[in-house]
Amino acid sequence: MKKIFHLSTCDTCQRILKELDPSKDFKLQDIKTEAITLDQLESMAKLSGSYESLFSKRARLYKERNLKEQKLSEADYKALILEHYTFLKRPVIVMDNDIFVGNSKAVVAAAKAKINS
């Protein structure tokens, strides 16, 4: 499976998609208009190693709900990501058994190298 979970209204996601220039065999899923399913999230967590690694601590709701002050479990991270799309660290690029999460330069470079290999 080759899939990119992104947010179409996010300038950073759009810039990364343009930079990666994924081939036509990639399916793009805008997480705002097409919610992440439980199965999708579970398979992402299996590849990444945890729900926390998929969780965005930069989300506005994270600050508004004062979640930083709470001790969140893996189950909490999972529930929050399923509850609201902004809790997913973006973009998430899945290529068969590889996953690239977030927008750091290193992650984007690794994803780009894998796509072009």
C-alpha positions, 0 to 999 in steps of 0.5 A: 500500500502506498498512501499519504495522509495529509491535510489539504488546508495545511501549507506545510503538507502541500509544500511537502507533497509538491516536493515529494511529487508522489507517483500516481500509485500513491493514494492521497487521503485528506484527513479533514474530509475523509476521516482516519479509520480505526483499521488505518490508525492501528496499521499506522501504529504497528508500523510506527511503533506507538500511537504517541509517535503519530500524535501531534503535540503542536495541535491547537486542541492539545494546548486548549485542552491542557493535555500537556499537564496530563499523563496520556496513555497509548489508549488516550493517544489513539482515542484523541487521534480518532476523535479529531484529525488535528491530533494526527502528526502530518503528513503520514506517508505509508509505503508498504512496510515503511512509514514516515511521520511528520514534517521534519527535514530528515523525515521528508528527505527519507521519504523522498529517497524511498519514493525515488528508489 
